[in-house]
Amino acid sequence: MIDRAPFGATGHQSSRVIFGAAALGDVSKADADRTLELLLEHGINHIDVAASYGDAELRIATWLKEHPFFVATKTGQRTYAAAREEIRRSLDRLGVDHVDSIQLHNLCDVIEWDTALSPGGALEACVEAREEGLVKHIGVTGHGLSIPKMHQRSLERFDFDSVLCPYNFVQMQDPRYAETFDQLAVLCAERHVALQTIKSLARAPWEGREHTAATWYEPLTDQGDIDQAVHWVLGNEQVFLLTTGDVDVLPKLLAAAERYAARPSDDDMAAIDTVPLFT
């Protein structure tokens, strides 16, 4: 079984690998049900989904009738009214009366950031939902080089329970990114904020090549490379790893996580053919 750890200050012991339900956005019910069995086999107890992930919330709804998962969904809306409506729509699609966490989705743009975190913004709707018992916790997510610094700004503005950003070996070789990620990690540790990471298996942008996976980037597919990449992320005991958004890659990632024993060396990681997604 995959290890568990405190998810920030929420009181929940989450599996260190969190299921990224973007993988369910465009799959059949049969594929979704097979995925559920795989998650249960490996002890995954935390799901990350979003209103914008196609049919993913609907696919999860059938699971939640029988299995207790920590469920985090996301709103990509930036204003109070739109976010309030989307949060309630997500609850309806998930078939629940509350979720464990609502996250502001991909909050990177400075103008959108200001809108969402100012009076009349999406954060106001999240706080209202928490006060009404519709959500328990509030987080913020994002992509790109600037997002660790943006998350630091967000944490200065509001006491978020969790953050989410890219983290893999090759991205952390960019000194600009590594510096701001490490600063964010220190802040999260000080404030007991859960630090979630994505893009563990990112190999390269597709750059016009045929897409052979459901992800917007090319993922690693060799099991040995996947083992190394997953073990490198899990070697940072502070972070949680969100799975790659492809149900066919998922079994390899979970198998790798089950085998985790120690973090690979930098020389071993440098031998894997990857390039940064964000430059």
C-alpha positions as a printed Julia matrix, in Angstrom:
279×3 Matrix{Float64}:
   0.0    0.0     0.0
   1.14   3.54   -0.71
   2.16   5.51    2.37
  -0.04   8.2     3.9
   0.84  11.53    5.5
  -0.97  14.45    7.17
  -2.56  16.64    4.5
  -1.42  19.94    5.93
  -3.48  21.01    8.92
  -6.73  19.46    7.64
  -6.54  16.47    9.98
  -6.74  14.02    7.07
  -4.16  11.3     6.48
  -3.94  11.35    2.68
  -2.21   8.83    0.48
   1.02  10.49   -0.69
  -0.16   9.75   -4.21
  -3.4   11.58   -5.01
  -5.55  10.5    -7.93
  -5.67  13.22  -10.59
  -9.18  12.73  -11.97
  -8.47  14.71  -15.13
  -7.78  11.2   -16.42
 -11.54  10.5   -16.26
 -12.59  13.47  -18.36
 -13.3   11.43  -21.48
 -13.41   7.75  -20.58
 -16.18   5.16  -20.47
 -17.87   4.1   -17.26
 -16.19   0.71  -17.62
 -12.75   2.33  -17.79
 -13.61   4.52  -14.8
 -14.73   1.5   -12.78
 -11.49  -0.33  -13.58
  -9.61   2.74  -12.42
 -11.5    2.7    -9.13
 -10.46  -0.9    -8.48
  -6.84   0.05   -9.14
  -7.0    2.97   -6.71
  -8.5    0.8    -3.98
  -5.87  -1.87   -4.57
  -3.1    0.67   -3.91
  -4.78   2.4    -0.98
  -5.44   5.75   -2.67
  -7.89   7.7    -0.51
  -7.72  11.21   -2.0
  -9.13  12.4    -5.36
  -8.44  15.69   -7.12
 -11.06  16.7    -9.7
 -12.37  19.93  -11.25
 -15.53  21.34  -12.74
 -13.71  21.67  -16.06
 -12.57  18.04  -16.29
 -15.22  16.84  -18.71
 -17.28  14.01  -17.22
 -14.86  13.34  -14.36
 -17.14  14.57  -11.58
 -19.96  12.4   -12.94
 -17.7    9.35  -13.07
 -16.59   9.88   -9.47
 -20.17  10.29   -8.27
 -20.83   6.57   -8.66
 -17.72   5.77   -6.59
 -18.65   8.05   -3.71
 -21.83   6.13   -3.02
 -19.79   3.26   -1.58
 -16.22   4.43   -0.98
 -15.02   7.19    1.37
 -12.51   9.36   -0.47
 -11.17  12.78    0.47
 -12.58  14.74   -2.48
 -11.16  18.03   -3.72
 -12.75  19.77   -6.68
 -11.91  23.08   -8.32
 -13.6   26.17   -9.7
 -12.04  28.07  -12.56
 -14.39  31.01  -12.11
 -13.0   34.3   -10.85
 -16.08  36.2    -9.63
 -18.26  35.49   -6.61
 -21.48  34.81   -8.52
 -19.93  32.5   -11.11
 -17.89  30.57   -8.56
 -20.86  30.22   -6.22
 -22.87  28.67   -9.05
 -20.05  26.38  -10.16
 -19.4   25.07   -6.65
 -23.04  24.06   -6.29
 -23.06  22.52   -9.75
 -20.03  20.41   -8.79
 -21.78  19.15   -5.67
 -24.77  18.19   -7.79
 -22.61  16.4   -10.36
 -20.72  14.58   -7.61
 -23.98  13.6    -5.92
 -22.85  14.86   -2.49
 -23.91  17.56   -0.06
 -20.32  18.68    0.59
 -16.73  18.12   -0.52
 -13.58  18.1     1.53
 -11.88  20.87   -0.42
 -12.61  23.5    -3.04
  -9.63  24.89   -4.93
  -9.22  28.02   -7.04
  -8.16  26.46  -10.34
  -4.98  27.56  -12.16
  -4.76  30.99  -10.54
  -1.74  32.33  -12.44
  -2.7   35.5   -14.28
  -2.14  38.56  -12.08
  -5.37  40.25  -13.14
  -7.43  37.11  -12.57
  -5.61  36.63   -9.25
  -6.62  40.08   -8.08
 -10.22  39.57   -9.2
 -10.55  36.19   -7.5
  -9.02  37.26   -4.19
 -10.67  40.68   -3.91
 -14.17  41.48   -2.56
 -16.74  40.08   -4.98
 -14.28  37.44   -6.16
 -14.29  33.66   -6.27
 -12.56  33.33   -2.91
 -15.56  35.0    -1.3
 -17.79  32.25   -2.72
 -15.42  29.58   -1.38
 -15.42  31.08    2.1
 -19.23  31.32    2.01
 -19.43  27.67    0.96
 -17.18  26.72    3.87
 -19.36  28.67    6.3
 -22.41  26.85    4.93
 -20.81  23.43    5.32
 -20.58  22.79    1.59
 -16.77  22.56    1.7
 -14.35  21.95    4.55
 -11.11  23.38    3.18
  -9.92  25.84    0.54
  -6.89  25.52   -1.75
  -5.29  27.14   -4.78
  -3.62  25.55   -7.82
  -1.58  26.65  -10.81
   0.86  25.88  -13.63
   3.87  27.66  -15.07
   7.16  29.21  -13.95
   5.51  31.99  -11.98
   3.16  29.88   -9.89
   5.33  29.19   -6.8
   5.74  32.95   -6.37
   2.02  33.5    -7.03
   1.18  30.92   -4.37
   3.36  32.8    -1.91
   1.38  35.94   -2.66
  -1.86  33.99   -2.27
  -0.8   32.69    1.14
  -0.04  36.23    2.24
  -3.57  37.24    1.22
  -5.47  34.25    2.66
  -4.87  31.16    4.82
  -5.26  28.5     2.12
  -5.17  24.9     3.29
  -3.32  23.58    0.25
  -1.41  24.65   -2.84
  -0.57  22.77   -6.04
   2.21  23.36   -8.6
   4.59  21.53  -10.98
   7.49  19.56   -9.52
   9.88  17.17  -11.21
  13.63  16.74  -11.52
  14.18  18.53  -14.81
  11.95  21.49  -13.91
  13.88  21.92  -10.66
  17.12  22.26  -12.65
  15.86  25.72  -13.65
  17.38  27.86  -10.87
  14.61  30.46  -11.14
  11.92  27.86  -10.61
  13.83  25.93   -7.96
  14.41  29.05   -5.86
  10.75  30.06   -5.78
   9.55  26.47   -5.26
  11.87  26.05   -2.3
  10.67  29.35   -0.84
   7.09  28.17   -1.2
   7.94  24.85    0.44
   9.4   26.65    3.46
   6.3   28.82    3.78
   4.0   25.79    3.5
   5.96  23.97    6.2
   5.78  26.98    8.52
   2.03  27.34    8.04
   1.16  23.62    7.79
  -0.17  24.03    4.25
  -0.38  20.87    2.14
   2.01  21.03   -0.83
   0.66  19.12   -3.84
   2.69  18.55   -6.99
   1.92  17.75  -10.62
   3.8   16.79  -13.8
   5.94  14.1   -12.16
   6.01  12.09  -15.41
   6.3   14.97  -17.88
   8.79  14.11  -20.63
   8.33  16.97  -23.14
   5.76  19.12  -24.97
   4.18  17.31  -27.92
   5.4   20.01  -30.33
   3.3   18.79  -33.24
   3.98  15.07  -32.73
   1.09  12.6   -32.62
  -0.53  12.46  -29.19
  -0.22   8.96  -27.77
  -1.65   9.81  -24.33
  -4.56  11.85  -22.97
  -2.21  14.4   -21.39
  -1.44  17.8   -22.96
   2.26  16.92  -22.74
   4.15  13.73  -23.58
   4.49  11.57  -20.44
   7.17   9.06  -19.64
   6.05   5.54  -20.58
   9.03   3.27  -19.82
   8.47   1.63  -16.44
  12.07   2.15  -15.35
  11.91   5.86  -16.14
   8.55   6.15  -14.38
   9.97   4.44  -11.29
  12.83   6.93  -11.15
  10.61   9.97  -11.71
   8.04   8.91   -9.1
  10.71   7.98   -6.57
  12.42  11.35   -7.05
   9.2   13.22   -6.19
   8.34  10.96   -3.25
  11.88  11.47   -1.99
  10.71  14.89   -0.85
   8.72  13.9     2.21
   6.84  17.19    2.29
   5.03  16.81   -1.02
   2.07  14.9    -2.38
   2.18  13.57   -5.96
  -0.88  13.91   -8.19
  -1.14  11.18  -10.79
  -0.78  11.81  -14.51
  -4.0   12.42  -16.44
  -4.08   9.2   -18.45
  -5.71   5.97  -17.23
  -3.25   3.84  -19.19
  -0.22   5.43  -17.54
  -1.81   5.25  -14.08
  -1.02   1.56  -13.33
   2.68   2.14  -13.99
   2.75   5.21  -11.76
   1.0    3.45   -8.88
   3.24   0.4    -9.22
   6.25   2.7    -9.05
   4.92   4.38   -5.92
   4.4    0.99   -4.27
   8.08   0.21   -4.86
   9.41   3.47   -3.44
  12.4    2.98   -1.14
  14.83   5.85   -1.74
  15.32   8.91   -3.92
  17.43   8.35   -7.07
  20.65  10.27   -7.52
  20.87  13.36   -9.7
  23.06  11.41  -12.14
  20.36   8.75  -12.5
  17.71  11.38  -13.09
  19.81  13.31  -15.6
  20.04  10.14  -17.71
  16.28  10.21  -18.39
  15.38  11.96  -21.65
  13.18  14.85  -20.43
  12.95  18.6   -21.02
  11.21  21.28  -18.92
   7.55  21.91  -19.77
   7.78  25.49  -18.54
  10.58  27.74  -19.79
